C-alpha cells in the first residue's frame, strides 16, 4: 500500500512543481518556494509480555511483529508583502500506518511524522498559513539565508519578529541544530522536542496563535499564546482562546573554545479542558459506577469497568498544566555536534496534545561524514529516558488509560530507548537513512519490558 502511495505522489508533478529563486536574483528575495518528500518505513520485532490490553484497557503496544509507514509531501511558499512583512503558506499531504494504532509508548514513538488521526489514504491539508513582521532596531547587519519558511536578505541584529496565524509551535520554539529534524536527523519523537513538552496543537501537530521574538545580538527572548484542542489529542481546535497554551523561551548563543553553541530555557503553561489523575481516582473510589465504561462524554474507548476514567473530570472548568525545560546544543568540531534536552512537567494531568511523558531527557551526538570524504552524509547516536509521575502511575495501576498508554496494570519503571542512524546522501538533494531503535519498559511498564526492537529506512527528497 505504501509503495502505491509513493508512486501516486511522485507522479503528480503539475501539482507540486516548484520554482526557486536563482543565484542571479537580488540578495533580498521577494518570494521563494521549496518542497520536500519523505517516506519512512519501520518494522517492529515481536516481543514477549505477560499481558496485553488487560481487562479491556486498549492502549498496549501489541506483542506481534508489525509494520509502519508514513509518506509526506510539503510545499513551502513565501512572499514578501511590505517593508519587513511576509506571508508563509505550506500545504501538506500525508498518509500513514502507525504501530499498534499509535499506542503503547510513553515517548519513544519511532517516527516524528506520525499523526494521531492519520490514515493510509493520502490527505491534503493546510499545515501553515501565517504572517510575519520584522521590526528593526539597529545593531549589526546580519545575513539571512534562503530556506523553507525563510526569505533571503539581511536584517538588524537587534530586532523584534512578530508571527501570527496557523503554524506549529516548534516552528518558533525549542530549536536544536543537531536534534529536531525528523526528516534528516533522529527519527524518534524523543528527539523532535522535549517528550514532556505538551505543546498546544491539533492531532496533526499544528495550531493557531501569535508569538513575538526579540533578538539582541547573542540573546533571544520568545513568548507566544496558542489555542489547544477542544478535546485532548483530537483534530478540532478550540478557537475561543478561553483554553490556551502559553510558551516562553530564553536563548543565549555562545562560543566554547571557539566552537558555537546555544543554551535555551523554556517554560510552558497550558490552561485546558483536561483531567487530573488524582481527581479521576477519587471520583471512582467515591462512586465505582463512575468508571471507564459509563461516561458518555469524550473518552478513549476503554471497556474496563473496574477502572477510573479521565472523562469524568473534563467538566469545562479548566486545568493548569506546566513545565520547564533546558535545551543545549554544542559543536565540538566542524563535523561533530552534541544535543541535550531535559524537561520536568508538573505531572498532575493527562496529555492534551503531544506525548504522555511527565519528565524527559534526551542526549545525542551527530557527526558529518567529512572524515570519510562524504561531507553530506551524517551519523547519529542518541539515548532518551521518560518518566511518569506518581499520580499518573497510580491511575495506570488501577487500569486507567490516557490518549496513548494504559495496559490495564503497571509495574513502573522509566521508559528508556536508544537510536542509531546513518544518513546517506544519494544525489545532491536526496538522502536514504538506515535507522535502528531499541526501547525498554514501553509505556513505563516493566511487566512489558521487551526490549522492543525497531528497524527503519527513510527516503527524503528536497527541492
HUWO-V86555 format. One record per backbone hydrogen bond with DSSP energy under -0.5 kcal/mol. CO is the residue of the C=O (numbers start at 1). NH is the residue of the N-H. Records with the same first field share a line. If there is no record, write none. Layout:
CO: NH + NH
This chain:
1: 5
2: 6
3: 7
4: 8
5: 9
6: 10
7: 11
9: 12
12: 15 + 16
13: 17
22: 25
27: 29
30: 80
32: 78
34: 76
35: 463
36: 74
37: 461
38: 72
39: 459
40: 70
41: 457
42: 68
43: 455
44: 66
48: 450
53: 56
54: 57
56: 58 + 303
63: 47
66: 44
68: 42
69: 97
70: 40
71: 95
72: 38
73: 93
74: 36
75: 77
76: 34
77: 89
78: 32
79: 81 + 87
82: 85
84: 134
85: 81 + 82
86: 132
87: 79
88: 130
89: 77
90: 127 + 128
91: 75
92: 125
93: 73
94: 123
95: 71
97: 69
98: 101
99: 102 + 103
106: 357
109: 189
111: 114
115: 118
119: 96
123: 94
125: 92 + 127
128: 90
129: 166
130: 88
131: 164
132: 86
133: 135 + 162
134: 136
135: 160
138: 158
140: 157
142: 155
144: 153
147: 150
150: 147
152: 29
153: 144
155: 142
157: 159 + 217
158: 137
159: 215
160: 135 + 162
161: 213
162: 133
163: 211
164: 131
165: 167 + 209
166: 129
167: 207
168: 171
169: 172 + 173
176: 179
180: 182
181: 184 + 185
187: 112
188: 191
189: 192 + 193
194: 197
196: 198
197: 199
202: 205
203: 116
206: 202
207: 167
208: 227
209: 165
210: 225
211: 163
212: 223
213: 161 + 215
214: 221
215: 159
216: 219
218: 253
219: 216
220: 251
221: 214
222: 249
223: 212
224: 247
225: 210
226: 245
228: 238
231: 234
236: 230 + 231
237: 239
238: 241
243: 228
244: 271
245: 226
246: 269
247: 224
248: 267
249: 222
250: 265
251: 220
252: 263
254: 261
255: 257
256: 259
259: 256
260: 331
261: 254
262: 329
263: 252
264: 327
265: 250
266: 325
267: 248
268: 323
269: 246
270: 321
271: 244
272: 274 + 319
275: 350
276: 280
277: 281
278: 282
279: 283
280: 284
281: 285
282: 286
283: 287
287: 290
289: 291
291: 294 + 295
303: 305
304: 292 + 307
307: 292
309: 312
310: 313 + 314
311: 314
313: 315
319: 272
321: 270
322: 346
323: 268
324: 344
325: 266
326: 342
327: 264
328: 340
329: 262
330: 338
335: 368
336: 332 + 333
337: 366
338: 330
339: 364
340: 328
341: 362
342: 326
343: 360
344: 324
348: 277
352: 233
358: 345
359: 387
360: 343
361: 385
362: 341
363: 383
364: 339
365: 381
366: 337
367: 379
368: 371
369: 374
370: 373
374: 369 + 377
377: 369
378: 423
379: 367
380: 421
381: 365
382: 419
383: 363
384: 417
385: 361
386: 415
387: 358 + 359
389: 393
390: 394
391: 395
392: 396
393: 397
394: 398
395: 400
396: 399
404: 104
405: 402
406: 59
407: 54
410: 412
411: 446
415: 386
416: 440
417: 384
418: 438
419: 382
420: 436
421: 380
422: 424 + 434
423: 378 + 425
424: 426 + 432
427: 430
429: 462
430: 426 + 427
431: 460
432: 424
433: 458
434: 422
435: 456
436: 420
437: 454
438: 418
439: 451 + 452
440: 416
441: 444
442: 445
444: 413 + 446
445: 448
446: 449
447: 50
448: 442
449: 441 + 451
451: 453
452: 439
453: 45
454: 437
455: 43
456: 435
457: 41
458: 433
459: 39
460: 431
461: 37
